[in-house]
């Protein structure tokens, strides 16, 4: 197995061979996915950093990795000894990638990247920077492929259909809505490369990205047909017949790049520059008109229909019951038998499987004990796996993919007596979570209107957490789903106004490096409220029903409203979950949902 410095030297040799001075390796597949299959983990291969987000930039003399606050601690550890320098995004004095290129790229030099894994927006930015230096971009080479020995092959996992009893809408209806948006934009064809948008539109799911039931596909939606580019081996005869009935014509997966070159001059293509790869965009003939619009499926799939909402409620109950049983098991067995981060995570999935309809975890589990819980996106491994014991916290941020929908739940558990500062931090996070779930608000508000509710308990004490406070959740798709979420700064793709039917997470936290971390995450359903002469009002309904560990609550730093909110939430937890428990479990849950 080669070392990271050895891999970087091989890459630089290939760069020199192709006349490339700076080479960019993002965390992406050909479809702008947030999480990628094993074949696409090029950035991980060249840097050693395993987090889900980051971009490597390699020049003739140095290598740098940009990642966000979720991964600062993890990246710092994983980059030790690699010669790769960590660039902490958003921190004072840290340039953005574009700003770095402006200073690092010399006159007449060339920027390179695999155009299939870079979005149109990013590629055009790099192209502009290079042209200002009288240089150019080269996007035809996957140089990592040339140095990556034994690179995993593309997934060939089978596709399955999601029945209408789960989707609540036919493919015909979804295509009609999409075509209406195309007509409004003046487009005759819509080029789609994002996996979740395609899977949602065609009511199909797969297994091409670990944890995420997605299918490697491209699609071109026209007014009378859909050209779907996919490995046909993955499709059963039944699925092929259903797709054909909806006007879907199958093509080999990679043929999209040649087919797009032959688009007729009279066509008008609707494209989303942030969700289309640069190489495919460049293959569109110059004489073909393009209209740039956000993929309509982005908002369509984020606003869940009544069938999806009802199913999601079922999934949340299932996962909440599993979590309550898991919490009871932990409380009764830590210190009495050997339980580790990884075995605890496995046990939680056992409880989920017992609920029925469980397909797989909905994302890579975070099971972080003690000082590991201060690493926002820690992933336990055989090398880091530790045994649980009394005196500190276990944080689990995990999710389940049920046929009824995906869940995302974080809880932090205290074992034995924990320090006062740990209790205070836990209580602040609980107050924050409950604050954010509390408002009644006018339709038209977005997450930036409410993030202060979550951060106020921290900011009042000179504290903060370095990640967004909440994100949309896909229905057996991506666990992070735009276009709405909670954060106090603007972020493209996460700043839409809330609409009834959206499901958004509420997940504040605090992280003390080398000591402990706390995060508490519920899912919130956006619901219709009162309509009157002042307008239409909405509110959030928590649909996750798992206790906040009362062993870690310090009521002395809670005001009357904080206590009322916690007591009301816990009463709801007992009401929703207790019917699924036996008598012993009910008695245990009474204790952990008691009023304070």
DAVENBEL-V330375 format. One record per residue. RES is the residue in three letters. PSI is psi in radians with two decimals (999 if undefined). Layout:
[[RES/PSI] [RES/PSI]]
//
This chain:
[[UNK/2.17] [UNK/2.70] [UNK/2.90] [UNK/-0.80] [UNK/-0.65] [UNK/-0.71] [UNK/-0.70] [UNK/-0.68] [UNK/-0.68] [UNK/-0.70] [UNK/-0.77] [UNK/-0.61] [UNK/-0.70] [UNK/-0.66] [UNK/-0.79] [UNK/-0.71] [UNK/-0.64] [UNK/0.02] [UNK/0.56] [UNK/2.27] [UNK/-0.61] [UNK/2.30] [UNK/2.33] [UNK/2.27] [UNK/1.76] [UNK/3.07] [UNK/1.61] [UNK/2.76] [UNK/-2.81] [UNK/0.03] [UNK/0.24] [UNK/0.62] [UNK/2.56] [UNK/-0.77] [UNK/2.51] [UNK/2.77] [UNK/2.96] [UNK/-0.64] [UNK/-0.50] [UNK/0.12] [UNK/0.97] [UNK/-0.75] [UNK/-0.71] [UNK/-0.74] [UNK/-0.71] [UNK/-0.28] [UNK/-0.46] [UNK/-0.10] [UNK/2.20] [UNK/0.03] [UNK/2.89] [UNK/-0.16] [UNK/2.33] [UNK/2.72] [UNK/2.26] [UNK/2.46] [UNK/2.10] [UNK/2.17] [UNK/-3.02] [UNK/-0.37] [UNK/-0.22] [UNK/2.87] [UNK/2.37] [UNK/2.64] [UNK/2.15] [UNK/2.26] [UNK/2.94] [UNK/3.11] [UNK/-0.38] [UNK/-0.43] [UNK/0.16] [UNK/-0.83] [UNK/-0.83] [UNK/-0.82] [UNK/-0.71] [UNK/-0.72] [UNK/-0.77] [UNK/-0.36] [UNK/-0.10] [UNK/2.23] [UNK/0.09] [UNK/-0.23] [UNK/0.07] [UNK/2.23] [UNK/2.32] [UNK/2.26] [UNK/1.93] [UNK/1.80] [UNK/2.38] [UNK/-0.05] [UNK/2.63] [UNK/2.35] [UNK/-0.05] [UNK/2.01] [UNK/2.66] [UNK/2.90] [UNK/-0.77] [UNK/-0.72] [UNK/-0.68] [UNK/-0.77] [UNK/-0.64] [UNK/-0.56] [UNK/-0.57] [UNK/-0.47] [UNK/2.13] [UNK/2.89] [UNK/2.23] [UNK/0.10] [UNK/2.95] [UNK/2.33] [UNK/2.32] [UNK/2.65] [UNK/2.80] [UNK/1.94] [UNK/-0.25] [UNK/-0.32] [UNK/0.19] [UNK/2.34] [UNK/2.85] [UNK/-0.80] [UNK/-0.82] [UNK/-0.80] [UNK/-0.70] [UNK/-0.60] [UNK/-0.80] [UNK/-0.66] [UNK/-0.73] [UNK/-0.78] [UNK/-0.77] [UNK/-0.73] [UNK/-0.58] [UNK/-0.37] [UNK/0.27] [UNK/0.54] [UNK/-2.75] [UNK/2.95] [UNK/2.55] [UNK/2.07] [UNK/0.23] [UNK/-0.10] [UNK/2.26] [UNK/1.49] [UNK/-0.49] [UNK/-0.64] [UNK/-0.53] [UNK/-0.29] [UNK/-0.18] [UNK/1.81] [UNK/2.46] [UNK/0.70] [UNK/2.34] [UNK/2.55] [UNK/2.89] [UNK/2.50] [UNK/2.50] [UNK/0.52] [UNK/2.58] [UNK/2.70] [UNK/2.55] [UNK/2.72] [UNK/2.57] [UNK/2.07] [UNK/2.77] [UNK/-0.42] [UNK/-0.29] [UNK/-0.70] [UNK/-0.56] [UNK/0.08] [UNK/2.46] [UNK/2.83] [UNK/-0.71] [UNK/-0.79] [UNK/-0.74] [UNK/-0.72] [UNK/-0.63] [UNK/-0.75] [UNK/-0.70] [UNK/-0.75] [UNK/-0.54] [UNK/-0.70] [UNK/-0.67] [UNK/-0.80] [UNK/-0.73] [UNK/-0.59] [UNK/-0.09] [UNK/0.42] [UNK/2.60] [UNK/-0.27] [UNK/2.60] [UNK/2.05] [UNK/2.09] [UNK/2.26] [UNK/-0.22] [UNK/2.22] [UNK/-0.73] [UNK/-0.64] [UNK/-0.72] [UNK/-0.82] [UNK/-0.73] [UNK/-0.81] [UNK/-0.68] [UNK/0.09] [UNK/0.71] [UNK/2.72] [UNK/2.87] [UNK/-2.61] [UNK/0.70] [UNK/-0.21] [UNK/2.19] [UNK/2.29] [UNK/-0.51] [UNK/2.09] [UNK/1.18] [UNK/2.82] [UNK/2.28] [UNK/1.89] [UNK/2.77] [UNK/2.72] [UNK/2.54] [UNK/1.95] [UNK/2.13] [UNK/3.05] [UNK/-0.38] [UNK/-0.04] [UNK/2.98] [UNK/2.16] [UNK/2.04] [UNK/2.16] [UNK/1.93] [UNK/2.69] [UNK/1.92] [UNK/-0.38] [UNK/-0.44] [UNK/-0.24] [UNK/2.30] [UNK/2.85] [UNK/-0.63] [UNK/-0.77] [UNK/-0.71] [UNK/-0.74] [UNK/-0.73] [UNK/-0.71] [UNK/-0.73] [UNK/-0.65] [UNK/-0.44] [UNK/0.27] [UNK/0.44] [UNK/2.17] [UNK/2.27] [UNK/2.48] [UNK/2.71] [UNK/2.55] [UNK/-0.87] [UNK/-0.05] [UNK/-0.26] [UNK/-0.63] [UNK/-0.62] [UNK/-0.70] [UNK/-0.65] [UNK/-0.41] [UNK/-0.36] [UNK/0.28] [UNK/2.35] [UNK/2.57] [UNK/-0.50] [UNK/-0.14] [UNK/2.64] [UNK/2.00] [UNK/2.23] [UNK/2.15] [UNK/2.63] [UNK/1.83] [UNK/-0.47] [UNK/-0.20] [UNK/0.39] [UNK/2.43] [UNK/2.67] [UNK/-0.71] [UNK/-0.77] [UNK/-0.72] [UNK/-0.74] [UNK/-0.37] [UNK/-0.19] [UNK/2.22] [UNK/2.50] [UNK/-0.47] [UNK/0.01] [UNK/2.22] [UNK/2.45] [UNK/2.39] [UNK/2.27] [UNK/1.97] [UNK/2.61] [UNK/2.44] [UNK/2.12] [UNK/-0.49] [UNK/-0.40] [UNK/-0.86] [UNK/-0.68] [UNK/-0.87] [UNK/-0.38] [UNK/-0.57] [UNK/1.76] [UNK/2.46] [UNK/2.96] [UNK/-0.64] [UNK/-0.78] [UNK/-0.73] [UNK/-0.79] [UNK/-0.72] [UNK/-0.73] [UNK/-0.69] [UNK/-0.69] [UNK/-0.79] [UNK/-0.71] [UNK/-0.68] [UNK/-0.81] [UNK/-0.85] [UNK/-0.58] [UNK/-0.74] [UNK/-0.77] [UNK/-0.72] [UNK/-0.70] [UNK/-0.77] [UNK/-0.65] [UNK/-0.80] [UNK/-0.77] [UNK/-0.79] [UNK/-0.77] [UNK/-0.88] [UNK/-0.58] [UNK/-0.23] [UNK/-0.29] [UNK/2.27] [UNK/-0.24] [UNK/-0.46] [UNK/2.87] [UNK/1.99] [UNK/2.26] [UNK/3.03] [UNK/-0.84] [UNK/-0.69] [UNK/-0.56] [UNK/-0.78] [UNK/-0.74] [UNK/-0.67] [UNK/-0.68] [UNK/-0.73] [UNK/-0.52] [UNK/-0.80] [UNK/-0.67] [UNK/-0.79] [UNK/-0.57] [UNK/-0.32] [UNK/-0.24] [UNK/2.53] [UNK/0.19] [UNK/2.18] [UNK/-0.92] [UNK/2.91] [UNK/2.59] [UNK/-0.09] [UNK/2.99] [UNK/2.18] [UNK/2.49] [UNK/2.00] [UNK/1.75] [UNK/2.08] [UNK/2.50] [UNK/-2.27] [UNK/-0.37] [UNK/-0.47] [UNK/-0.18] [UNK/-0.14] [UNK/1.91] [UNK/-0.80] [UNK/0.86] [UNK/2.46] [UNK/2.00] [UNK/2.58] [UNK/2.91] [UNK/-0.48] [UNK/-0.48] [UNK/-0.17] [UNK/2.23] [UNK/2.78] [UNK/2.48] [UNK/2.51] [UNK/3.04] [UNK/2.75] [UNK/-0.02] [UNK/-2.90] [UNK/2.65] [UNK/2.22] [UNK/2.22] [UNK/2.08] [UNK/1.77] [UNK/2.94] [UNK/2.83] [UNK/2.43] [UNK/1.76] [UNK/2.80] [UNK/-0.47] [UNK/-0.02] [UNK/3.08] [UNK/2.56] [UNK/2.79] [UNK/1.88] [UNK/2.31] [UNK/2.32] [UNK/2.61] [UNK/2.26] [UNK/2.41] [UNK/2.44] [UNK/2.20] [UNK/-2.71] [UNK/2.21] [UNK/2.84] [UNK/2.82] [UNK/-0.70] [UNK/-0.60] [UNK/-0.76] [UNK/-0.74] [UNK/-0.75] [UNK/-0.75] [UNK/-0.76] [UNK/-0.68] [UNK/-0.74] [UNK/-0.71] [UNK/-0.78] [UNK/-0.78] [UNK/-0.84] [UNK/-0.81] [UNK/-0.62] [UNK/-0.84] [UNK/-0.51] [UNK/-0.10] [UNK/-0.38] [UNK/2.60] [UNK/2.34] [UNK/2.78] [UNK/2.49] [UNK/2.38] [UNK/-0.26] [UNK/2.64] [UNK/-3.13] [UNK/-0.50] [UNK/-0.42] [UNK/-0.42] [UNK/-0.20] [UNK/-0.51] [UNK/-0.57] [UNK/-0.65] [UNK/-0.63] [UNK/-0.32] [UNK/-0.82] [UNK/-0.51] [UNK/-0.85] [UNK/-0.59] [UNK/-0.44] [UNK/0.23] [UNK/0.48] [UNK/2.95] [UNK/3.01] [UNK/2.55] [UNK/0.97] [UNK/2.91] [UNK/2.77] [UNK/-0.27] [UNK/2.72] [UNK/2.77] [UNK/2.76] [UNK/2.22] [UNK/2.79] [UNK/1.71] [UNK/0.82] [UNK/-2.36] [UNK/2.46] [UNK/-0.47] [UNK/1.99] [UNK/2.17] [UNK/-3.12] [UNK/0.42] [UNK/2.67] [UNK/-3.12] [UNK/2.12] [UNK/2.74] [UNK/-0.16] [UNK/2.69] [UNK/2.39] [UNK/2.11] [UNK/2.39] [UNK/0.04] [UNK/0.44] [UNK/0.32] [UNK/2.74] [UNK/2.57] [UNK/2.51] [UNK/2.61] [UNK/2.37] [UNK/-0.24] [UNK/2.53] [UNK/2.11] [UNK/2.45] [UNK/2.74] [UNK/1.75] [UNK/1.15] [UNK/2.87] [UNK/3.07] [UNK/2.49] [UNK/2.01] [UNK/1.79] [UNK/2.33] [UNK/-0.04] [UNK/-1.25] [UNK/2.87] [UNK/2.67] [UNK/2.29] [UNK/2.44] [UNK/2.14] [UNK/2.16] [UNK/2.76] [UNK/2.45] [UNK/2.36] [UNK/2.24] [UNK/2.16] [UNK/2.67] [UNK/2.35] [UNK/-2.54] [UNK/2.54] [UNK/2.20] [UNK/-2.88] [UNK/-0.25] [UNK/-0.13] [UNK/-2.85] [UNK/2.27] [UNK/2.61] [UNK/2.91] [UNK/2.90] [UNK/2.35] [UNK/2.02] [UNK/2.25] [UNK/0.24] [UNK/2.31] [UNK/1.27] [UNK/2.31] [UNK/2.58] [UNK/2.21] [UNK/1.86] [UNK/-0.31] [UNK/-0.28] [UNK/0.12] [UNK/2.33] [UNK/1.70] [UNK/-0.29] [UNK/-0.37] [UNK/0.21] [UNK/2.43] [UNK/3.13] [UNK/-0.67] [UNK/-0.69] [UNK/-0.81] [UNK/-0.70] [UNK/-0.76] [UNK/-0.76] [UNK/-0.78] [UNK/-0.70] [UNK/-0.76] [UNK/-0.79] [UNK/-0.59] [UNK/-0.68] [UNK/-0.71] [UNK/-0.84] [UNK/-0.74] [UNK/-0.75] [UNK/-0.64] [UNK/-0.61] [UNK/-0.57] [UNK/-0.31] [UNK/0.06] [UNK/2.73] [UNK/3.08] [UNK/-0.73] [UNK/-0.74] [UNK/-0.64] [UNK/-0.77] [UNK/-0.72] [UNK/-0.78] [UNK/-0.60] [UNK/-0.74] [UNK/-0.74] [UNK/0.07] [UNK/0.27] [UNK/2.66] [UNK/2.50] [UNK/999]]
//
